Amino acid sequence: MPEIMAFFPCERSIRRRDGSTDILNFGIQKLRFRKKEEQEFVESVINFHSVLKFFPSESGQKNLQIFLFGPDGERLSQSSTLNFEIPEKGGTVNIGGEVQLRVKHSGSHKLALTVNEREEGNWPIEIDIKPQEA
């Protein structure tokens, strides 16, 4: 099981040429949306950033996905699968990406980080959807 050194939603994650990363507006805890009456759901994108430490016993091919779960535990959205290789000596992986959101209801949601289809960490996020005013 990898050690989760960091996992959080953010406005944007920018990788610099020197290998460092700039994170804009990290640790988002609440998202607010407006939707038209005829809209069934709200669509948006949220970025995430994660740093995972793998031990030598965890070497090999890995895949990472981020899922959004609704208040009732239903899986609402997922990121694309990010594949990477952990060397025999282990190592740290610095991964950023985005999740397409498709949300119907307000409430307490969670972003879940999975490695090889096993949840390794999660981030609670409150989503507030209000009707768009005319």
Secondary structure, 3 states (H helix, E strand, C coil): CCEEEEEEEECEEEECCCCCEEEECCCCCEEEEEECCCCCCEEEEEEEEEEEEECHHHCEEEEEEEEEECCCCCEEEEECCEEEEECCCCEEEEEEEEEEEEECCCEEEEEEEEECCEEEEEEEEEEEEEECCC
